[in-house]
Amino acid sequence: MASTALRVFQAGSTLARGLPGPLLDATVKLGSLSIAPVAGARRRQVERNLRRIHGPGFGGLKLRRAVAATFESYARYWVESFQLPETSPADIERGLVAEGWEQIVEARERGTGAIIALPHLGGWEWAAMWTTRCRDTPLTVVVESLEPPDVYEWFVGLREQLGMHVVPLGPRAGTEVLNALRANHVVCLLCDRDISGGGIEVEFFGERTTLPGGPATLALRSGAPIFPTAIYFEGDQHRGVVRPPLDTARRGKLRADVERITQDLADELELLIRRAPEQWHLLQPNWPSDPGYGA
């Protein structure tokens, strides 16, 4: 029997695919406005994140509007993800402007594959389908395990429908991703949160925390470049921004190089997030000063 959580996601998917555009947009906006005030810990985390970006004095009406915009952006992300399997490649092509994609093409022409390092921002699933269906480029993604298991399997199926090769986060993920890079895939890594723990300590928005060292380690072991990237909602469309590759040349011991590259990545992610703070969907504690961090 399907879990309650799975039935909720299935119902949301059916609703997203069935409502006409204007009515769906109104539903998303109304739903996000209703959820934001009662979202509890997640709303408070968004407030903390926004103050990190705008400064500790950011508050009042500006903060409330920014929090509401964040939840609306997050709702749009989910609605789009549910709709994507039935969206035509032509519509996907029209819906994305890609800045810097030629760098990824050049990396694959060299045969190294490419690592796209992303924050939880905007509509990255749209760009994933654009990559696989409109640019015929193999894309491997690493995903966090979810509970209950049937929800995780449902999301894996959804992403596979969009053309992605899905690798579960776990002990075998590193080997599978290295094999994907050796096969000249583009590897997509969401890396603004240290989900597994034991990451690399960095300064991120003025505070010390940890971010995953996987992107740096994979780059050093495979020779694949790391491209800090973000996908933004821009009106009814999307804009993908691929930044220049990080400096991943070996300079010393492996640990020191991983630490240096991960800090450089943190700086780039911060730059990308500051461009559209209200589209950053990081709702979990991410710094030791956040209530519930490490729980």
SETOR-533288 format. One line per field, with one value per residue (C-alpha): x, y, z; residue in one letter. Coordinates in steps of 0.25 Angstrom, whole numbers, m for minus. Layout:
N
east <- (X:...)
north <- (Y:...)
up <- (Z:...)
resn <- (A:...)
***
This chain:
295
east <- (0:5:9:2:13:14:m1:1:12:3:m9:0:6:m8:m13:m1:m3:m18:m20:m19:m8:m14:m22:m10:m2:m12:m13:2:2:m9:m4:10:4:m4:8:19:13:10:23:29:44:45:40:50:61:57:57:71:76:71:77:91:89:83:89:84:75:67:53:39:30:42:46:32:30:44:40:26:34:43:31:25:38:39:24:27:39:30:19:29:35:22:18:32:29:18:25:30:45:41:35:47:56:47:47:62:73:87:99:112:107:118:128:122:121:136:139:132:139:152:146:147:132:128:123:112:111:98:91:76:72:61:57:68:60:56:70:73:62:68:81:76:65:69:84:85:95:96:93:96:90:93:80:78:70:56:47:38:45:33:34:49:46:35:44:55:45:41:55:58:46:53:65:74:83:80:91:87:95:103:116:116:112:127:130:118:120:134:130:120:131:140:128:128:115:111:109:100:103:94:105:101:97:106:95:104:112:127:129:139:139:137:132:119:111:120:119:127:120:123:120:122:136:131:131:146:150:143:150:164:162:156:161:147:145:135:125:118:104:90:76:68:53:52:37:31:44:58:72:84:97:109:121:136:142:149:164:165:180:188:196:200:194:180:173:179:174:160:159:164:154:142:144:145:132:126:130:124:111:109:111:100:90:92:87:73:72:57:59:68:60:69:59:68:78:91:100:104:97:84:74:73:87:93:80)
north <- (0:14:23:35:44:37:39:54:55:47:56:69:63:60:74:81:74:76:91:101:111:123:116:108:120:126:113:113:128:126:113:119:131:122:113:123:128:114:107:108:104:105:119:123:117:125:137:134:131:144:152:146:151:165:168:166:178:172:171:176:177:174:162:156:159:152:140:139:140:129:120:124:121:107:104:107:98:86:90:90:77:70:76:74:59:64:77:76:78:90:97:93:100:112:113:114:124:118:126:119:106:106:103:90:86:89:81:69:71:69:56:59:61:72:75:85:90:96:102:99:110:113:102:93:81:89:91:76:73:83:77:63:65:78:76:61:61:50:55:48:53:49:49:49:37:40:34:26:18:18:34:32:22:31:43:34:30:45:49:37:41:54:46:47:35:35:31:30:37:26:18:15:29:33:21:22:37:35:24:34:45:35:32:47:50:63:61:70:72:80:85:96:87:76:65:54:61:61:71:82:94:107:121:123:136:141:128:115:103:90:88:74:72:62:72:76:61:57:68:64:50:50:63:68:83:89:99:107:108:113:113:125:127:139:143:132:126:122:126:117:123:115:121:119:106:106:105:90:89:81:90:81:70:65:69:83:84:79:90:101:97:95:109:115:107:113:127:124:119:131:140:132:132:147:149:144:141:139:127:120:108:104:101:92:97:99:106:102:114:110:103:88:88:74:68)
up <- (0:m4:8:11:7:m7:m9:m5:m16:m26:m24:m25:m38:m44:m40:m46:m59:m59:m56:m67:m66:m61:m50:m46:m45:m36:m28:m26:m21:m11:m6:m3:3:12:16:19:32:38:32:46:46:31:31:42:34:22:30:35:21:16:28:24:10:13:26:41:40:29:35:35:23:13:21:21:6:3:11:3:m10:m5:m3:m16:m23:m16:m20:m34:m34:m30:m40:m51:m47:m47:m61:m68:m72:m81:m86:m100:m103:m112:m100:m91:m102:m102:m87:m84:m88:m85:m82:m82:m87:m98:m87:m83:m98:m99:m87:m93:m106:m98:m93:m78:m75:m66:m52:m50:m36:m32:m20:m17:m25:m36:m46:m48:m52:m65:m68:m66:m76:m86:m84:m87:m97:m105:m104:m105:m93:m83:m69:m56:m43:m29:m20:m5:0:5:14:13:2:m8:m9:m12:m23:m29:m30:m36:m46:m49:m51:m60:m69:m71:m76:m64:m59:m44:m34:m19:m9:m1:m1:m16:m21:m23:m31:m40:m42:m46:m56:m61:m63:m70:m80:m82:m75:m69:m54:m46:m31:m22:m12:m3:8:15:16:19:30:30:19:18:27:19:21:15:16:27:36:37:33:25:10:3:m2:m13:m25:m22:m19:m32:m40:m35:m37:m51:m57:m60:m58:m48:m53:m42:m48:m44:m51:m49:m51:m60:m62:m69:m74:m68:m69:m67:m63:m64:m57:m62:m56:m43:m42:m39:m42:m32:m23:m11:m3:m7:6:5:m10:m6:4:m5:m16:m7:m1:m16:m19:m6:m11:m25:m19:m10:m22:m30:m18:m16:m30:m26:m11:m11:m20:m11:m6:6:17:26:37:30:40:54:59:53:63:60:52:53:59)
resn <- (M:A:S:T:A:L:R:V:F:Q:A:G:S:T:L:A:R:G:L:P:G:P:L:L:D:A:T:V:K:L:G:S:L:S:I:A:P:V:A:G:A:R:R:R:Q:V:E:R:N:L:R:R:I:H:G:P:G:F:G:G:L:K:L:R:R:A:V:A:A:T:F:E:S:Y:A:R:Y:W:V:E:S:F:Q:L:P:E:T:S:P:A:D:I:E:R:G:L:V:A:E:G:W:E:Q:I:V:E:A:R:E:R:G:T:G:A:I:I:A:L:P:H:L:G:G:W:E:W:A:A:M:W:T:T:R:C:R:D:T:P:L:T:V:V:V:E:S:L:E:P:P:D:V:Y:E:W:F:V:G:L:R:E:Q:L:G:M:H:V:V:P:L:G:P:R:A:G:T:E:V:L:N:A:L:R:A:N:H:V:V:C:L:L:C:D:R:D:I:S:G:G:G:I:E:V:E:F:F:G:E:R:T:T:L:P:G:G:P:A:T:L:A:L:R:S:G:A:P:I:F:P:T:A:I:Y:F:E:G:D:Q:H:R:G:V:V:R:P:P:L:D:T:A:R:R:G:K:L:R:A:D:V:E:R:I:T:Q:D:L:A:D:E:L:E:L:L:I:R:R:A:P:E:Q:W:H:L:L:Q:P:N:W:P:S:D:P:G:Y:G:A)
***
